[in-house]
Amino acid sequence: MSQGNIAVTGEATDFDPAKFAVCTVMEVVNRISGKWVIGILLEATRGPVRFTELERSVPGISRRMLTLTLRNLERDGLLTRTVYPTVPPRVEYEATEMARELYDSLSGLVDWAERHREAIAVSRQGYDGRTAC
């Protein structure tokens, strides 16, 4: 069996707090801008919600993707997961205070998208018509 490369370079051991902070911020922004996250957070902000309720309320999401997204949001501190000792087990997800603070920004984005939905559709049709040739 091969040992492979087990050496650690000098770059890997240098820790720069400023770079770490930028990476963390970008990771969170990327997470929040994910395809399913806004829908999940909007539902969870309304109160405790079960997995199957989330699955029904977020159109097109697979069970696997919902599971991964919920785990990541819980890891980032945006959701809490509560397991009730029943048969079968009941699991609920709820937005944390940090996520509730984020809710205003997210709902503003959703409102903006609703207000401009038709203009965006018209613009897309015009663009697609110009580039079809």
Backbone as CSV, one residue per row, in Angstrom:
resi,resn,N_x,N_y,N_z,CA_x,CA_y,CA_z,C_x,C_y,C_z
1,MET,0.837,-1.174,0.000,0.000,0.000,0.000,0.887,1.243,0.000
2,SER,0.531,2.232,-0.782,1.323,3.442,-0.934,1.073,4.418,0.209
3,GLN,2.143,5.111,0.621,2.027,6.119,1.671,1.408,7.403,1.140
4,GLY,1.601,7.689,-0.138,1.086,8.931,-0.704,1.835,10.127,-0.155
5,ASN,1.323,11.305,-0.415,1.953,12.534,0.046,1.361,12.898,1.401
6,ILE,2.156,12.779,2.443,1.669,13.097,3.782,2.335,14.337,4.366
7,ALA,3.149,15.001,3.566,3.838,16.194,4.037,2.873,17.379,4.077
8,VAL,3.019,18.208,5.083,2.206,19.412,5.212,3.068,20.590,4.798
9,THR,2.557,21.372,3.871,3.336,22.520,3.406,3.278,23.647,4.418
10,GLY,4.172,24.604,4.268,4.185,25.775,5.139,2.910,26.582,5.025
11,GLU,2.340,26.661,3.823,1.104,27.425,3.618,-0.038,26.863,4.429
12,ALA,-0.113,25.559,4.537,-1.218,24.934,5.249,-1.153,25.204,6.743
13,THR,0.004,25.467,7.264,0.135,25.689,8.707,0.037,27.161,9.082
14,ASP,0.139,28.065,8.128,0.011,29.494,8.413,-1.469,29.834,8.577
15,PHE,-1.843,30.412,9.707,-3.229,30.780,9.958,-3.364,32.291,9.941
16,ASP,-4.200,32.783,9.050,-4.450,34.211,8.935,-5.909,34.466,9.312
17,PRO,-6.175,35.077,10.485,-7.554,35.308,10.925,-8.380,36.116,9.934
18,ALA,-7.778,37.062,9.231,-8.524,37.875,8.261,-9.035,37.009,7.113
19,LYS,-8.173,36.111,6.611,-8.600,35.209,5.541,-9.682,34.267,6.040
20,PHE,-9.548,33.819,7.282,-10.542,32.920,7.866,-11.898,33.614,7.940
21,ALA,-11.923,34.880,8.367,-13.177,35.627,8.481,-13.831,35.808,7.123
22,VAL,-13.046,36.135,6.110,-13.588,36.312,4.762,-14.162,34.997,4.254
23,CYS,-13.449,33.903,4.477,-13.933,32.588,4.034,-15.249,32.243,4.724
24,THR,-15.338,32.503,6.019,-16.552,32.202,6.763,-17.722,33.010,6.229
25,VAL,-17.520,34.286,5.998,-18.592,35.141,5.477,-19.040,34.649,4.102
26,MET,-18.099,34.334,3.246,-18.459,33.855,1.903,-19.185,32.511,1.960
27,GLU,-18.765,31.643,2.866,-19.451,30.360,3.022,-20.907,30.569,3.426
28,VAL,-21.146,31.469,4.360,-22.508,31.726,4.828,-23.335,32.371,3.718
29,VAL,-22.770,33.344,3.022,-23.503,33.984,1.919,-23.828,32.948,0.841
30,ASN,-22.872,32.094,0.517,-23.130,31.041,-0.465,-24.207,30.082,0.023
31,ARG,-24.182,29.757,1.300,-25.199,28.854,1.854,-26.583,29.479,1.750
32,ILE,-26.700,30.733,2.156,-27.996,31.401,2.165,-28.528,31.606,0.750
33,SER,-27.627,31.776,-0.203,-28.072,31.984,-1.582,-28.310,30.674,-2.315
34,GLY,-28.217,29.551,-1.616,-28.448,28.248,-2.228,-29.871,28.117,-2.755
35,LYS,-30.039,27.198,-3.658,-31.304,27.016,-4.373,-32.506,26.810,-3.448
36,TRP,-32.350,26.076,-2.367,-33.487,25.694,-1.533,-33.561,26.445,-0.209
37,VAL,-32.522,27.136,0.162,-32.388,27.673,1.516,-33.457,28.709,1.850
38,ILE,-33.724,29.630,0.951,-34.687,30.695,1.262,-36.056,30.102,1.567
39,GLY,-36.503,29.155,0.751,-37.801,28.520,0.994,-37.855,27.808,2.329
40,ILE,-36.790,27.113,2.669,-36.734,26.394,3.938,-36.748,27.372,5.112
41,LEU,-35.937,28.416,5.026,-35.887,29.384,6.127,-37.199,30.141,6.283
42,LEU,-37.847,30.479,5.181,-39.134,31.169,5.277,-40.158,30.289,5.982
43,GLU,-40.173,29.004,5.669,-41.097,28.079,6.336,-40.750,27.923,7.816
44,ALA,-39.489,27.742,8.125,-39.062,27.496,9.504,-39.223,28.732,10.388
45,THR,-39.261,29.904,9.793,-39.431,31.130,10.564,-40.869,31.282,11.040
46,ARG,-41.797,30.644,10.347,-43.212,30.722,10.737,-43.508,29.911,11.997
47,GLY,-42.600,29.017,12.360,-42.777,28.181,13.545,-42.220,26.797,13.282
48,PRO,-42.301,25.922,14.262,-41.757,24.576,14.077,-42.403,23.887,12.881
49,VAL,-41.570,23.228,12.103,-42.060,22.555,10.894,-41.402,21.184,10.790
50,ARG,-42.180,20.212,10.362,-41.675,18.853,10.239,-41.053,18.640,8.866
51,PHE,-40.239,17.608,8.765,-39.523,17.289,7.529,-40.487,17.163,6.346
52,THR,-41.556,16.394,6.518,-42.489,16.189,5.403,-43.210,17.474,5.015
53,GLU,-43.456,18.348,5.968,-44.064,19.645,5.650,-43.106,20.487,4.809
54,LEU,-41.834,20.459,5.175,-40.828,21.177,4.384,-40.728,20.586,2.985
55,GLU,-40.752,19.278,2.916,-40.648,18.595,1.622,-41.794,19.015,0.698
56,ARG,-42.992,19.142,1.242,-44.151,19.567,0.444,-44.114,21.055,0.098
57,SER,-43.561,21.871,0.984,-43.608,23.321,0.776,-42.483,23.849,-0.111
58,VAL,-41.452,23.043,-0.361,-40.337,23.468,-1.220,-40.391,22.621,-2.490
59,PRO,-41.050,23.134,-3.536,-41.253,22.334,-4.748,-39.938,21.940,-5.425
60,GLY,-39.856,20.666,-5.802,-38.721,20.193,-6.571,-37.543,19.671,-5.756
61,ILE,-37.563,19.852,-4.444,-36.429,19.409,-3.634,-36.534,17.899,-3.384
62,SER,-35.411,17.219,-3.483,-35.383,15.789,-3.185,-35.197,15.595,-1.681
63,ARG,-35.519,14.409,-1.209,-35.339,14.110,0.217,-33.870,14.247,0.612
64,ARG,-32.992,13.774,-0.246,-31.546,13.836,0.036,-31.074,15.290,0.133
65,MET,-31.515,16.120,-0.809,-31.089,17.527,-0.807,-31.680,18.264,0.391
66,LEU,-32.917,17.947,0.746,-33.532,18.564,1.920,-32.755,18.178,3.179
67,THR,-32.398,16.914,3.293,-31.630,16.454,4.445,-30.293,17.174,4.544
68,LEU,-29.564,17.253,3.431,-28.263,17.933,3.438,-28.399,19.410,3.772
69,THR,-29.395,20.057,3.191,-29.594,21.493,3.432,-29.961,21.741,4.892
70,LEU,-30.831,20.912,5.451,-31.204,21.069,6.859,-29.999,20.883,7.774
71,ARG,-29.170,19.895,7.480,-27.959,19.677,8.293,-27.030,20.885,8.236
72,ASN,-26.839,21.428,7.039,-25.955,22.586,6.900,-26.515,23.809,7.617
73,LEU,-27.824,24.029,7.532,-28.431,25.173,8.214,-28.353,25.001,9.736
74,GLU,-28.503,23.776,10.187,-28.346,23.504,11.622,-26.898,23.736,12.047
75,ARG,-25.961,23.289,11.231,-24.533,23.473,11.519,-24.170,24.954,11.613
76,ASP,-24.769,25.775,10.728,-24.495,27.213,10.709,-25.246,27.968,11.804
77,GLY,-26.089,27.281,12.558,-26.809,27.930,13.648,-28.070,28.641,13.215
78,LEU,-28.580,28.320,12.032,-29.788,28.975,11.541,-31.056,28.179,11.838
79,LEU,-30.914,26.890,12.118,-32.056,26.043,12.468,-31.730,25.245,13.720
80,THR,-32.770,24.953,14.483,-32.632,23.986,15.567,-33.469,22.773,15.195
81,ARG,-32.969,21.622,15.566,-33.635,20.349,15.279,-34.017,19.721,16.607
82,THR,-35.309,19.415,16.746,-35.796,18.803,17.969,-36.382,17.440,17.636
83,VAL,-35.889,16.402,18.317,-36.389,15.042,18.120,-37.232,14.677,19.337
84,TYR,-38.482,14.281,19.089,-39.378,13.873,20.162,-39.374,12.351,20.257
85,PRO,-39.276,11.810,21.476,-39.181,10.365,21.649,-40.538,9.671,21.497
86,THR,-41.046,9.641,20.298,-42.307,8.963,19.997,-42.023,7.864,18.990
87,VAL,-43.020,7.036,18.746,-42.886,5.990,17.732,-43.942,6.254,16.680
88,PRO,-43.567,6.557,15.452,-42.202,6.818,14.986,-41.704,8.158,15.528
89,PRO,-40.383,8.363,15.528,-39.838,9.626,16.059,-40.378,10.830,15.287
90,ARG,-40.683,11.874,16.015,-41.143,13.125,15.399,-39.990,14.122,15.480
91,VAL,-39.666,14.726,14.338,-38.564,15.684,14.269,-39.125,17.001,13.761
92,GLU,-38.789,18.085,14.444,-39.206,19.420,14.019,-37.992,20.322,13.868
93,TYR,-38.104,21.238,12.920,-37.065,22.229,12.672,-37.666,23.601,12.908
94,GLU,-36.857,24.467,13.519,-37.322,25.829,13.774,-36.164,26.800,13.586
95,ALA,-36.497,27.967,13.074,-35.487,29.000,12.862,-34.984,29.519,14.198
96,THR,-33.691,29.778,14.268,-33.091,30.361,15.466,-33.296,31.873,15.434
97,GLU,-32.920,32.531,16.509,-33.013,34.003,16.547,-32.169,34.626,15.431
98,MET,-31.020,34.033,15.161,-30.162,34.543,14.092,-30.890,34.460,12.745
99,ALA,-31.593,33.369,12.506,-32.330,33.201,11.256,-33.529,34.151,11.199
100,ARG,-34.152,34.389,12.336,-35.287,35.332,12.364,-34.825,36.743,12.012
101,GLU,-33.626,37.081,12.439,-33.054,38.382,12.069,-32.838,38.453,10.561
102,LEU,-32.413,37.346,9.986,-32.191,37.262,8.548,-33.501,37.305,7.766
103,TYR,-34.595,36.916,8.403,-35.905,36.832,7.755,-36.315,38.133,7.061
104,ASP,-36.083,39.271,7.704,-36.464,40.553,7.100,-35.773,40.767,5.761
105,SER,-34.503,40.451,5.702,-33.773,40.599,4.441,-34.301,39.631,3.396
106,LEU,-34.539,38.402,3.797,-35.034,37.400,2.857,-36.435,37.744,2.350
107,SER,-37.299,38.181,3.242,-38.652,38.521,2.802,-38.620,39.761,1.915
108,GLY,-37.690,40.672,2.157,-37.529,41.818,1.254,-37.099,41.375,-0.132
109,LEU,-36.213,40.397,-0.196,-35.774,39.851,-1.479,-36.926,39.164,-2.203
110,VAL,-37.717,38.394,-1.462,-38.876,37.723,-2.061,-39.880,38.752,-2.565
111,ASP,-40.131,39.796,-1.788,-41.048,40.859,-2.218,-40.541,41.527,-3.495
112,TRP,-39.255,41.809,-3.550,-38.649,42.419,-4.733,-38.849,41.521,-5.948
113,ALA,-38.600,40.235,-5.787,-38.750,39.288,-6.903,-40.196,39.237,-7.377
114,GLU,-41.137,39.268,-6.455,-42.559,39.272,-6.830,-42.926,40.545,-7.604
115,ARG,-42.444,41.702,-7.133,-42.758,42.971,-7.801,-42.193,43.032,-9.218
116,HIS,-41.043,42.411,-9.440,-40.351,42.532,-10.727,-40.418,41.269,-11.587
117,ARG,-41.225,40.325,-11.176,-41.319,39.042,-11.887,-41.669,39.223,-13.360
118,GLU,-42.682,40.023,-13.653,-43.112,40.214,-15.046,-42.047,40.934,-15.872
119,ALA,-41.430,41.960,-15.308,-40.393,42.695,-16.037,-39.199,41.785,-16.333
120,ILE,-38.861,40.927,-15.409,-37.753,39.992,-15.628,-38.113,39.005,-16.731
121,ALA,-39.352,38.507,-16.725,-39.797,37.566,-17.765,-39.746,38.222,-19.143
122,VAL,-40.194,39.465,-19.243,-40.161,40.185,-20.517,-38.719,40.386,-20.967
123,SER,-37.859,40.776,-20.058,-36.450,40.973,-20.390,-35.810,39.676,-20.872
124,ARG,-36.118,38.579,-20.229,-35.564,37.282,-20.647,-36.036,36.905,-22.044
125,GLN,-37.311,37.139,-22.314,-37.836,36.826,-23.652,-37.139,37.667,-24.717
126,GLY,-36.952,38.944,-24.443,-36.252,39.810,-25.387,-34.817,39.367,-25.606
127,TYR,-34.135,39.035,-24.555,-32.744,38.579,-24.650,-32.663,37.270,-25.421
128,ASP,-33.515,36.314,-25.063,-33.499,35.026,-25.735,-33.826,35.157,-27.226
129,GLY,-34.715,36.087,-27.550,-35.055,36.319,-28.964,-33.894,36.879,-29.762
130,ARG,-33.071,37.703,-29.120,-31.907,38.296,-29.798,-30.775,37.281,-29.980
131,THR,-30.638,36.364,-29.037,-29.490,35.440,-29.073,-29.830,34.103,-29.723
132,ALA,-31.065,33.922,-30.182,-31.476,32.632,-30.757,-30.845,32.373,-32.124
133,CYS,-30.434,33.390,-32.813,-29.901,33.206,-34.171,-28.490,32.748,-34.199
